[in-house]
Amino acid sequence: MSRLYGDPIEVWTRDGEPTQFVWRDRLYMVRRVLDHWVVAREWWKTSEGDPGERQFWRVEASPGREAGSYELRYDTASNGWLLLRAWD
């Protein structure tokens, strides 16, 4: 079962992939990337140089021993990350 959140998060990346993130004051280490996709829409563009993209990452991550699956989103316009969904 999954839950929707849409919470802003702080993300660290290496070679363009998320390696860790902070969600609700807890540090999660990304164990592996499960999926990655990009969605581009014309109406998401905020300027001529903005590609209007949202990058989505499904990752396996954990704040300790127990790992879970999380869907992260990076917005090119705002340069910000959200945690969209978590699976139990």
C-alpha positions, 0 to 999 in steps of 0.5 A: 500500500502506498501513501501520498505526501508531496512534502518538500525534502532536501536531497543530495545527489551524485552523478545526477542520482539521489544518494540521500534525502532528509524527510521529516527530520530523518536522514534516508540513505538511498540503497538503490534506484528502482526507476527513473523517468522524465515528464516534460509539459509545455505549461510547466515552463516558467521561462524560455530556458526552462525545459518544463521537466519533472524528473521522477525517481523511485528509490529504495531507501532507509533511515536505519535497518528497514528499507522502504520504497519512495518516489521523489520528484525534482522540478527543474523550474523551482530547483526543488525536490518533493517526496511524493509517495511512500510504500509500506 
